[in-house]
Amino acid sequence: MEYEIVKNPMGLIEFTLNKGESVTAEAAAMVFIKGDVETNTRMRKSGFLKSLKAAAFGGESFFVNEFIAHEDNCKLGLTGNMLGDIEVIHVDEEFIVQSGSFVGSSGGLTLDTKWQGFTKGIFGSNLFMLKTMGTGDMFVNAWGGILQKKLEAGEKMILDNYQLVALSSTAQYRVAKHGSFKTTLFGGEALVIEITGPGTVFLQTKNFMEFVRAIIPYLPKRNG
């Protein structure tokens, strides 16, 4: 199997599949198919309850599509629903992933949900995030660009609470108030994620909530 990310930042990932090779993707992620590729819609391999949790709490679809090549040199294009980069994360350890960022995977990789707790959830971005199980390649999508940061043991990083895409489980993290009351009130940086290594952090360069706030003044007003 070969793949190439094309047209970032509004990108997609293009796979070249040989006979017997397959890719699993979120519902509605498919852009195009070329060649003899079977689309098999099924429940996630993680099982009924974990699939239900991923759909109800993780923001992902209950069913996924598995694309299976029945001849060599088939082409498959996948994309995400966010206006930004697609990135490949080679997963050989557990990662937590922001709900909505997951596009698809190859190999034996599956997803479960991870309870963040009320402090991390309500004061972060989601009560639940996704957790990888197994190994393989994971394809993620984000707002803006995706950057990778490596943290050594004991090394710390502060990240805005809406910028996290994925984080290896070797890192420790907590959501905290940032700065003084004045910073919270006027600086737009009320809450942050404090991450302590060792671990790998994938972050997005744009903030969806700030994008929403920016366009609200231009939306039509309802009468009455």
C-alpha positions in Angstrom: 0.0 0.0 0.0 1.2 3.5 -0.8 -0.4 6.8 0.0 0.3 10.5 -0.7 -1.2 13.6 0.9 -2.1 16.0 -1.9 -3.4 19.6 -2.0 -2.8 20.5 1.6 -4.1 22.7 3.3 -7.4 21.8 1.7 -6.1 18.3 1.2 -7.0 14.7 0.8 -5.0 11.5 1.1 -4.7 9.4 -2.1 -4.1 5.6 -1.6 -2.7 3.2 -4.2 -4.0 -0.2 -3.2 -3.0 -3.6 -4.5 -5.2 -6.7 -4.4 -6.3 -7.7 -0.9 -5.2 -4.4 0.7 -7.8 -2.3 2.6 -8.3 1.0 4.4 -11.0 1.8 7.0 -12.5 5.3 7.1 -15.2 7.3 8.7 -18.6 7.5 7.0 -18.6 10.2 4.2 -14.8 10.4 4.1 -14.6 9.0 0.6 -13.9 11.4 -2.3 -13.2 9.1 -5.2 -12.5 5.4 -6.1 -10.7 4.2 -9.2 -10.5 0.5 -10.0 -12.2 -2.6 -8.5 -12.6 -1.5 -4.9 -15.4 -3.0 -2.7 -17.0 -0.8 -0.1 -18.0 -2.7 3.0 -20.0 -0.8 5.5 -19.7 -2.3 9.0 -19.7 -1.6 12.7 -16.3 -0.7 14.1 -14.2 -3.8 15.0 -14.0 -2.6 18.6 -17.5 -4.0 19.2 -21.0 -2.8 19.6 -20.6 -1.0 22.9 -17.4 0.7 22.0 -18.8 1.7 18.6 -21.8 3.1 20.4 -19.6 5.1 22.7 -17.5 6.4 19.9 -20.7 7.6 18.1 -22.6 8.9 21.1 -19.7 10.5 23.0 -16.7 10.7 20.7 -18.5 12.5 17.8 -17.6 9.7 15.3 -19.9 7.6 13.1 -21.3 4.3 14.5 -20.5 2.6 11.2 -17.3 2.8 9.2 -16.5 2.0 5.6 -13.8 -0.6 4.7 -12.4 -0.2 1.2 -11.0 -3.5 -0.1 -9.0 -3.7 -3.4 -9.8 -6.6 -5.7 -7.1 -5.8 -8.2 -3.7 -4.1 -8.3 -3.2 -0.3 -8.7 -6.6 0.8 -7.4 -6.9 4.4 -6.2 -8.9 5.8 -3.2 -9.2 9.4 -2.1 -10.2 10.3 1.4 -10.7 13.6 3.2 -11.9 15.0 6.5 -14.6 17.6 7.3 -12.3 20.3 8.6 -10.7 23.1 6.6 -7.1 22.2 7.1 -4.2 19.7 6.8 -4.5 15.9 6.7 -1.6 14.2 8.5 -0.5 10.6 9.0 0.4 9.4 12.5 2.3 6.1 12.7 0.7 4.6 15.8 2.8 2.0 17.7 1.7 3.3 21.2 -1.7 4.5 22.5 -2.8 7.9 21.4 -5.8 10.1 22.5 -7.3 11.9 19.6 -9.6 14.9 19.5 -13.1 13.8 18.4 -13.8 14.9 14.8 -10.2 14.8 13.8 -10.1 11.1 12.9 -10.4 10.3 9.1 -9.3 6.7 8.7 -6.8 4.1 9.5 -4.9 1.1 8.1 -3.5 -2.0 9.8 -5.1 -3.3 13.0 -5.9 0.1 14.4 -9.3 0.6 16.1 -10.8 3.4 18.3 -12.4 3.5 21.7 -13.6 6.5 23.8 -11.6 8.0 26.7 -13.4 9.7 29.5 -11.7 13.0 30.2 -13.4 13.8 33.5 -15.5 16.9 34.2 -12.5 19.2 34.7 -10.6 18.2 31.6 -13.9 17.9 29.6 -16.0 20.9 30.5 -13.0 23.2 30.8 -11.2 21.6 27.8 -12.9 20.9 24.5 -14.7 17.6 25.0 -15.9 15.3 27.8 -14.8 12.4 25.7 -11.9 12.0 23.3 -11.0 9.0 21.2 -8.3 6.4 22.2 -6.4 4.3 19.7 -6.1 0.5 20.2 -3.6 -1.6 18.3 -1.0 -0.4 15.7 -1.1 1.0 12.2 -1.4 4.3 10.4 -4.0 6.9 11.5 -5.1 9.7 9.3 -6.2 12.9 11.0 -7.7 16.2 9.8 -7.6 19.6 11.6 -8.3 23.3 11.4 -5.4 24.9 9.7 -2.0 23.2 9.7 -0.9 20.3 11.9 2.4 20.6 13.8 4.2 17.8 15.7 6.1 18.6 18.9 8.3 16.1 20.8 8.6 16.5 24.6 11.4 14.9 26.6 10.8 13.5 30.1 9.8 16.3 32.4 9.6 18.9 29.6 6.5 21.0 29.7 4.3 22.7 27.1 1.2 24.9 27.4 -1.4 24.5 24.6 -4.6 26.4 24.1 -7.4 24.0 24.9 -8.9 24.0 21.4 -5.6 23.3 19.6 -5.0 19.7 20.5 -5.3 17.1 17.7 -3.6 14.0 19.2 -1.4 13.2 22.2 0.6 10.0 23.0 -0.6 8.5 26.3 3.0 8.6 27.7 2.5 12.3 28.4 0.7 13.7 31.4 -1.7 16.6 31.0 -4.2 18.7 32.8 -6.5 21.7 32.1 -5.6 24.8 34.0 -6.4 28.5 34.2 -3.9 30.6 32.4 -2.6 34.0 33.6 -4.4 36.5 35.8 -8.1 37.4 36.0 -7.3 40.2 33.5 -5.9 37.7 31.1 -9.0 35.5 31.5 -11.4 38.4 31.0 -9.7 40.4 28.2 -6.8 38.3 26.8 -8.9 35.4 25.4 -6.6 32.8 27.0 -8.7 31.6 30.0 -7.9 27.9 29.9 -5.0 25.9 28.6 -3.7 22.3 28.5 -0.5 21.8 30.5 1.4 18.8 29.0 4.4 17.1 30.6 6.6 14.8 28.6 7.8 12.4 27.6 5.4 12.3 24.7 4.4 13.4 21.2 1.9 16.3 20.6 0.1 17.0 17.4 -1.6 20.4 17.4 -3.6 22.5 14.9 -2.7 26.0 14.0 -6.3 27.4 13.9 -9.1 27.5 16.5 -12.6 26.5 15.3 -14.3 28.5 18.1 -12.5 31.6 17.2 -13.5 31.1 13.6 -17.1 30.8 14.7 -16.9 34.0 16.7 -15.3 35.8 13.7 -18.2 35.0 11.4 -21.1 35.5 13.8 -21.4 39.3 13.1 -21.8 38.6 9.4 -24.6 36.0 9.8 -28.2 37.0 9.0 -30.2 38.1 12.0 -33.5 36.4 12.8 -36.6 38.6 12.9 -38.7 38.4 16.0 
